[in-house]
Amino acid sequence: MHKKPVLRSFADRLRQIALFEVGGLLLITPPFTWASGVPLTESIGLLAVLALMASLWNGAYNTAFDWSEGRLTGRTADRRPWPLRLLHAIGFEGGLLIMTLPVIVWWTSMGWLEALIADIGLAIAYTVYALLFNLAYDRYFPIREK
């Protein structure tokens, strides 16, 4: 075991979550509306609720992942290698998919299969976005050693 890992501050984590979710809404809402056939106003409402769910999951998941990685490797999240970045993004989106699928079914009245396809589409889009966003965020806002 390594020493206690250095984690992002609470304020830094809030900034990371806010930037991620706002950027995601701006990038993902138009193609979701087009591909799903869900009207724009409903899409915005649904994706805002999903973004809130994702924000809560984001804080919990990233803090736990960063803490675990730091304890096991002694490395901070901004030094995460590519294979682990990919695993991190897939794990985040997989957990979120499990939580959001029932909300999509209820909100849109889609069937479970149709909602699953829509949710997988969102998960793929957000996985790519999360990978690129977190890489950029780590470069622009590195973790400061205490």
Secondary structure, 3 states (H helix, E strand, C coil): CCCCCCCCCHHHHHHHHHHHHHHHHHHHHHHHHHHHCCCHHHHHHHHHHHHHHHHHHHHHHHHHHHHHHHHHHCCCHHHCCHHHHHHHHHHHHHHHHHHHHHHHHHHHCCCHHHHHHHHHHHHHHHHHHHHHHHHHHHHHCCCCCC
